[in-house]
Amino acid sequence: MCHIALVDDDRSTAEMYRLGLETHGFKVAVYPDGPPFLEALETSLPDLVLMDWNLSTVTGGDVLEHIRRDERTRRLPVMVLSNVPRRQYADVVLTRLGGLAWLEKVSTTPVQLAETVGRLFENA
């Protein structure tokens, strides 16, 4: 079973995506902000991180940079799932910070997200 960390400060949005992913067989842990997620990484690594760009106290970029600096988490797969339009930051995230994808919430249903994640692990 694939373990996913979902980092999003919007509780209702996180719950919607969590339910969609769990319905498709994924195990999901939800974190309301970057610092609690980074703290959880000290004890357990997920198979995939789905992260909003605009979090309460940090940006997704801050969290992703922290992930990439740590030898233990450097290769951790990360997808951004945000209402911030892809064109604003996607190039930085996908090239410099090694993100797998930038998905816009407005056009990504929970089912589409689960299918996208499923394809990622089919090809792994």
N, C-alpha and C positions, 0 to 999 in steps of 0.2 A: 504494500500500500504506500502510495506517495504521500509524503508529509509536506504540507505547504504552510509557510508563514505568510499571513496576510496582514500588512501594516497599513492601517487606514484610521484616521481620527474621526471619520464620520461613522458613528455606530450603526445607523440603519443601512448604509451602503455596505459596510463590512459584513453585516449579518446577511444581507441579500446575496452577496457573492459567496459567503461561507456556505450557506444552504445549497446554492447551486453547485458548488464544488463537491460538497459532501454527498449530494444526491448522485453524483457521478463516481462515487467511490474513493474520493480523496479525503485524507485526514487533514483538517485545517486548524491552525492555532491563530487567533486574532490578537494583534497588538495595537493599542490605540495611538502609539507614537514611536518615533525612532529609538529613544533611550531605553524603553522597556524591551524592545525587540533586540537591541544590541546586547543588553544584559542577558537575555535568554540565550543568545548565541554562545555565551561562555560555557553553557552546560550541554547544549544540544544543537545540532545543525539540521535544518530542514533540507528537503530535496530541492525546493524551489522557494524563492521569495517573490511575492506579488506586493508591490509597494506603491502607495500614492506619492505624488510629487510634493504636494503641499500638505505637510503634517503640522501639528500644533506648535512644536518648538524647534523643529529643524526641517530642512528640505530632504526630499528623497535623494538628491545629489550628495548631501552631507552623509547620509547613511550609506549610500553606495560607495563613496570614497573611503569610508571607514572599513567597509567590507573588503574592498580591494587592497587595502594596506596590510591587512592581517593575513599571515601565511595560511592559517587554518581555514579562512573563509574566502580567500582570493578567487577560487574557481566556482564559488557558489552561484548557481544560475539565478538571475534577477530579471523580472519583468516589471515595467512601470505600468500602473493602471491608474489613470488620472483624468481629471476634467481639464487639465492644462493641455492646450492643443499641441499635438505632436511636433509641429514645425518649430516650436519655441526652444525645446531642449533635446529633442530626440537625437540629433547628430552627436552631441556631446555624450549622451548616455550610451548610445549604441556603439560609438567608435572609441572614445577615450576611456569610458568607464566600463565597457564590456557588458552592457545590458543586452538581453536577448530580444526584447521587443518593447515598444511603447504603444500601449492600447489606450484608447480614449473611452472613458466610461460611457459617454453619451451614445456611442455606437457599439458597445460591447455588452451584450446581455449575459446573465449568469451562465446560460447554456453555451453561448459562444465562447466564453472564457474557459469553461470546463472542456470544451472540444479542443480549443487551442492548447491547453495544458496537456490534454490527453495525447495529442499529436506529438508534442515535445517529448513525452516519455515513450511513445511508440518507437520513435526514431533513435532513442538513446541506446 
